[in-house]
């Protein structure tokens, strides 16, 4: 929700700006694509990865972790500027019919400061 507001998208329909409306559209799009792999940038999560504490704000990651037929891996950005509780990162969804997770490793995604 950090980037999805009327100022950034003045011509967008109102339901496309709210998370509930975007979830419905995303679910339809993901089902229609039937892709093997989907890569997403700027996925908002409010879960603190170090402490596993829930921070204030809207958490979009659980939606992507619950898309039928897909598993999700997520790596959040690190750096300054997270005091608002908004955490952003990249998510990769992969088809559980086509792939098994054999090994997972990540590397820190640095936010520009």
SEBADO-26808 format. One record per residue: x, y, z of N, C-alpha, C in turn; residue number from 0. Coordinates in pm, 1 decimal, always signed. Layout:
% residues N
((X,Y,Z),(X,Y,Z),(X,Y,Z),NUM),
...
***
This chain:
% residues 113
((+81.4,-119.7,+0.0),(+0.0,+0.0,+0.0),(+85.3,+125.5,+0.0),0),
((+214.1,+110.6,+20.7),(+301.9,+226.8,+22.9),(+300.0,+300.9,-110.3),1),
((+294.3,+228.3,-220.0),(+304.1,+288.5,-351.9),(+170.8,+298.1,-423.3),2),
((+67.6,+242.2,-368.0),(-60.7,+233.5,-437.6),(-158.2,+334.5,-377.5),3),
((-157.6,+453.5,-433.4),(-244.6,+559.1,-383.6),(-285.3,+648.6,-500.7),4),
((-386.0,+727.4,-480.0),(-443.4,+812.2,-585.1),(-338.3,+905.9,-645.5),5),
((-247.0,+958.3,-564.3),(-144.3,+1047.9,-616.5),(-54.6,+981.8,-719.6),6),
((-24.6,+854.2,-698.9),(+62.1,+781.1,-791.6),(-14.7,+729.1,-913.0),7),
((-143.2,+699.4,-895.4),(-225.4,+641.3,-1001.9),(-358.7,+715.6,-1010.2),8),
((-357.8,+838.6,-1060.1),(-479.7,+919.6,-1058.1),(-594.7,+863.6,-1142.5),9),
((-565.6,+783.1,-1242.4),(-671.1,+731.8,-1330.9),(-716.0,+590.0,-1296.4),10),
((-659.0,+531.8,-1193.2),(-693.5,+394.1,-1157.2),(-830.1,+388.9,-1089.8),11),
((-906.4,+282.6,-1115.6),(-1034.0,+265.6,-1044.5),(-1008.0,+252.2,-894.4),12),
((-1101.2,+298.8,-814.7),(-1085.1,+298.6,-668.8),(-1057.7,+159.1,-614.8),13),
((-1125.4,+56.7,-668.8),(-1104.8,-78.8,-616.4),(-966.3,-133.3,-648.8),14),
((-897.3,-75.1,-746.7),(-762.3,-119.8,-780.0),(-659.2,-62.0,-683.5),15),
((-696.8,+39.5,-607.6),(-602.8,+101.5,-514.7),(-604.4,+34.9,-378.0),16),
((-713.9,-22.9,-338.7),(-723.0,-90.9,-209.3),(-670.8,-233.4,-218.8),17),
((-614.7,-281.5,-109.1),(-556.5,-415.5,-108.5),(-659.5,-523.7,-136.3),18),
((-781.0,-511.6,-83.7),(-882.8,-614.8,-107.7),(-914.3,-627.5,-256.3),19),
((-927.9,-515.1,-324.0),(-953.6,-518.7,-468.5),(-835.5,-573.3,-546.1),20),
((-715.7,-532.9,-507.8),(-596.0,-582.8,-576.0),(-578.7,-732.6,-555.0),21),
((-611.8,-783.7,-436.3),(-602.6,-928.6,-411.9),(-692.4,-1005.7,-508.0),22),
((-816.6,-957.4,-523.8),(-908.3,-1026.7,-616.1),(-851.9,-1027.7,-758.2),23),
((-800.7,-912.6,-802.5),(-745.2,-904.6,-938.5),(-620.1,-990.6,-952.1),24),
((-535.0,-989.8,-851.4),(-413.7,-1071.7,-855.7),(-445.5,-1220.4,-860.3),25),
((-542.0,-1263.0,-779.6),(-578.6,-1405.2,-779.3),(-629.1,-1448.3,-917.6),26),
((-715.7,-1365.1,-977.1),(-766.2,-1396.3,-1112.7),(-651.9,-1402.0,-1213.5),27),
((-561.3,-1304.9,-1206.3),(-449.8,-1299.0,-1300.8),(-356.3,-1418.5,-1284.3),28),
((-324.9,-1454.3,-1160.9),(-237.0,-1568.8,-1137.7),(-300.1,-1698.7,-1186.1),29),
((-429.4,-1714.3,-1164.6),(-498.0,-1835.1,-1212.1),(-501.4,-1838.7,-1364.6),30),
((-524.8,-1723.4,-1428.0),(-530.7,-1718.3,-1574.3),(-393.3,-1744.1,-1636.4),31),
((-287.6,-1691.8,-1574.5),(-152.5,-1711.2,-1628.1),(-108.9,-1856.4,-1619.6),32),
((-143.1,-1922.4,-1509.5),(-102.2,-2061.0,-1488.6),(+48.4,-2077.5,-1513.3),33),
((+126.3,-1981.8,-1463.2),(+270.7,-1979.2,-1487.2),(+342.8,-2079.6,-1398.1),34),
((+458.5,-2123.2,-1444.4),(+542.1,-2210.1,-1362.8),(+611.5,-2130.3,-1253.0),35),
((+654.6,-2008.5,-1285.6),(+726.0,-1922.0,-1191.6),(+674.3,-1779.7,-1207.1),36),
((+651.1,-1713.6,-1094.9),(+609.1,-1573.5,-1093.1),(+701.9,-1499.8,-997.0),37),
((+765.0,-1392.3,-1045.5),(+856.3,-1312.8,-963.4),(+791.2,-1178.6,-934.1),38),
((+790.4,-1139.7,-808.4),(+724.5,-1016.7,-765.3),(+821.8,-928.8,-688.5),39),
((+820.6,-800.5,-719.8),(+901.9,-702.9,-648.5),(+813.5,-618.5,-558.7),40),
((+873.9,-560.2,-456.8),(+806.2,-466.5,-367.0),(+685.1,-529.2,-297.6),41),
((+699.0,-652.5,-253.7),(+593.4,-718.4,-176.9),(+602.7,-669.7,-32.9),42),
((+493.4,-616.9,+16.2),(+490.9,-556.3,+150.0),(+460.8,-661.3,+256.4),43),
((+543.9,-662.4,+359.3),(+520.9,-749.8,+472.6),(+547.6,-671.6,+600.4),44),
((+474.1,-702.3,+703.2),(+494.7,-635.8,+831.7),(+551.0,-731.8,+935.9),45),
((+593.3,-847.0,+892.2),(+653.5,-943.3,+984.2),(+801.8,-912.1,+994.1),46),
((+850.4,-890.5,+1114.9),(+992.0,-865.9,+1137.5),(+1064.0,-999.7,+1128.7),47),
((+1150.0,-1014.7,+1030.3),(+1215.2,-1143.2,+1005.1),(+1309.3,-1184.4,+1117.5),48),
((+1367.6,-1086.4,+1186.8),(+1460.6,-1121.6,+1292.9),(+1387.6,-1170.1,+1417.9),49),
((+1283.0,-1098.8,+1457.3),(+1215.4,-1133.1,+1582.9),(+1086.2,-1211.6,+1561.3),50),
((+1040.2,-1220.8,+1436.9),(+913.3,-1283.2,+1400.7),(+795.2,-1210.9,+1465.9),51),
((+816.3,-1085.4,+1501.9),(+712.5,-1003.8,+1563.8),(+629.5,-937.6,+1454.5),52),
((+499.3,-931.0,+1476.1),(+411.1,-863.6,+1381.1),(+417.4,-713.4,+1406.7),53),
((+451.4,-637.6,+1304.2),(+458.7,-492.7,+1312.8),(+328.2,-432.9,+1262.4),54),
((+301.1,-306.4,+1292.5),(+177.0,-245.5,+1245.0),(+176.4,-232.0,+1092.7),55),
((+58.6,-230.3,+1036.0),(+43.9,-210.7,+891.4),(-15.4,-332.2,+822.9),56),
((-38.6,-316.7,+694.7),(-98.2,-421.7,+610.4),(+10.4,-519.0,+566.4),57),
((-13.3,-646.8,+584.9),(+82.4,-750.7,+546.3),(+29.2,-823.4,+423.7),58),
((+97.2,-810.2,+310.6),(+52.7,-872.2,+186.0),(+113.3,-1010.3,+163.9),59),
((+218.6,-1042.1,+235.9),(+287.2,-1169.4,+214.4),(+198.2,-1292.0,+235.9),60),
((+112.2,-1297.3,+339.4),(+28.0,-1416.8,+356.1),(-58.9,-1448.1,+233.9),61),
((-102.0,-1346.0,+162.7),(-180.5,-1370.0,+40.9),(-98.2,-1451.1,-58.9),62),
((+25.6,-1407.8,-83.3),(+108.6,-1476.8,-182.0),(+149.9,-1614.9,-134.0),63),
((+158.5,-1634.3,-3.8),(+192.6,-1765.2,+50.8),(+74.7,-1862.3,+44.9),64),
((-44.4,-1812.8,+11.4),(-162.3,-1899.4,+11.3),(-226.0,-1914.5,-127.1),65),
((-155.9,-1876.2,-232.6),(-210.5,-1890.9,-368.1),(-215.0,-2039.8,-401.6),66),
((-333.7,-2092.4,-434.3),(-345.4,-2235.9,-463.2),(-253.5,-2279.6,-577.1),67),
((-183.3,-2390.2,-555.8),(-96.5,-2446.8,-658.7),(+44.5,-2390.2,-659.0),68),
((+72.1,-2295.5,-570.1),(+204.1,-2232.6,-565.8),(+263.7,-2238.6,-426.1),69),
((+394.1,-2244.6,-421.1),(+468.6,-2221.0,-297.8),(+537.6,-2086.5,-315.6),70),
((+576.2,-2026.5,-204.4),(+632.5,-1892.0,-209.4),(+759.4,-1883.9,-126.2),71),
((+863.1,-1823.9,-181.8),(+981.9,-1787.7,-105.3),(+994.0,-1636.2,-110.7),72),
((+1044.9,-1579.3,-3.0),(+1046.4,-1433.5,+11.8),(+1178.7,-1389.1,+71.0),73),
((+1231.6,-1282.2,+19.3),(+1352.6,-1220.2,+74.8),(+1325.2,-1071.6,+87.2),74),
((+1335.2,-1021.6,+208.8),(+1303.4,-880.3,+227.4),(+1426.1,-793.5,+209.5),75),
((+1400.1,-667.6,+177.2),(+1507.2,-569.4,+167.2),(+1555.4,-535.1,+307.4),76),
((+1680.7,-498.1,+316.2),(+1739.8,-456.9,+443.3),(+1787.2,-313.6,+428.2),77),
((+1795.2,-244.7,+537.0),(+1848.0,-109.1,+533.1),(+1766.8,-15.5,+618.3),78),
((+1803.1,+110.5,+611.4),(+1733.0,+211.7,+689.4),(+1598.2,+242.2,+626.5),79),
((+1513.1,+310.7,+703.9),(+1386.1,+355.5,+649.3),(+1269.0,+265.5,+678.7),80),
((+1285.4,+172.0,+770.8),(+1177.0,+77.9,+797.5),(+1100.6,+111.2,+924.9),81),
((+1121.1,+228.9,+980.4),(+1056.1,+262.0,+1107.7),(+904.8,+270.8,+1095.0),82),
((+853.2,+288.0,+973.6),(+708.7,+296.2,+954.0),(+640.7,+161.7,+972.2),83),
((+717.0,+54.5,+978.4),(+658.9,-78.6,+989.0),(+642.1,-145.9,+854.2),84),
((+660.3,-71.7,+744.3),(+648.8,-130.9,+611.3),(+780.1,-198.8,+575.7),85),
((+772.5,-321.5,+539.5),(+887.7,-396.6,+494.8),(+857.7,-441.2,+351.2),86),
((+952.7,-422.1,+264.4),(+936.2,-462.6,+125.3),(+1040.0,-567.4,+91.0),87),
((+1005.2,-652.9,-3.0),(+1098.6,-754.4,-48.4),(+1051.7,-814.5,-179.1),88),
((+1119.9,-918.6,-221.4),(+1085.4,-989.7,-343.2),(+1029.7,-1126.6,-307.9),89),
((+927.7,-1165.8,-380.6),(+867.0,-1297.7,-361.4),(+875.6,-1374.6,-492.9),90),
((+903.7,-1502.0,-481.7),(+901.9,-1590.1,-597.9),(+799.8,-1698.8,-570.0),91),
((+699.7,-1706.2,-656.1),(+599.9,-1812.0,-648.6),(+637.5,-1916.5,-752.5),92),
((+631.5,-2042.7,-714.3),(+660.1,-2147.8,-810.7),(+554.0,-2256.4,-800.7),93),
((+525.0,-2316.0,-914.6),(+423.1,-2419.5,-924.3),(+467.4,-2543.9,-848.2),94),
((+384.5,-2585.5,-754.4),(+416.8,-2707.0,-678.8),(+393.0,-2833.0,-761.5),95),
((+326.2,-2819.5,-876.3),(+309.2,-2933.6,-967.0),(+435.6,-2957.4,-1048.7),96),
((+510.8,-2850.5,-1071.6),(+628.5,-2860.3,-1157.3),(+760.5,-2864.6,-1081.8),97),
((+762.8,-2805.7,-960.2),(+889.7,-2790.0,-890.1),(+879.4,-2831.6,-743.7),98),
((+991.1,-2877.6,-691.7),(+1008.8,-2900.3,-548.8),(+1122.8,-2809.9,-503.4),99),
((+1109.6,-2754.5,-385.8),(+1217.2,-2673.6,-330.3),(+1323.6,-2768.1,-276.3),100),
((+1438.9,-2767.7,-338.3),(+1547.9,-2854.6,-298.6),(+1637.1,-2783.5,-196.6),101),
((+1662.7,-2656.7,-221.5),(+1748.1,-2578.8,-132.7),(+1707.1,-2432.5,-145.5),102),
((+1714.2,-2362.2,-33.9),(+1682.7,-2220.4,-35.3),(+1797.7,-2144.4,+27.4),103),
((+1842.3,-2042.7,-40.7),(+1937.7,-1952.1,+19.3),(+1904.2,-1812.8,-29.4),104),
((+1935.5,-1716.3,+50.7),(+1905.5,-1579.3,+14.7),(+2027.8,-1492.1,+32.4),105),
((+2014.5,-1372.7,-13.2),(+2118.7,-1273.6,+8.9),(+2049.1,-1141.4,+36.9),106),
((+2112.5,-1055.6,+114.8),(+2047.0,-931.9,+153.8),(+2024.4,-839.6,+34.1),107),
((+1903.2,-794.2,+21.1),(+1868.4,-694.4,-79.0),(+1879.3,-559.0,-10.1),108),
((+1969.0,-479.7,-51.7),(+1993.5,-351.8,+14.5),(+1904.0,-242.9,-43.0),109),
((+1843.4,-169.3,+47.6),(+1765.1,-53.6,+7.9),(+1861.4,+62.3,-10.7),110),
((+1838.7,+141.6,-113.6),(+1922.1,+260.9,-131.6),(+1899.0,+355.3,-17.1),111),
((+2004.6,+410.2,+32.6),(+1991.7,+504.9,+145.2),(+2044.4,+640.3,+106.1),112),
***
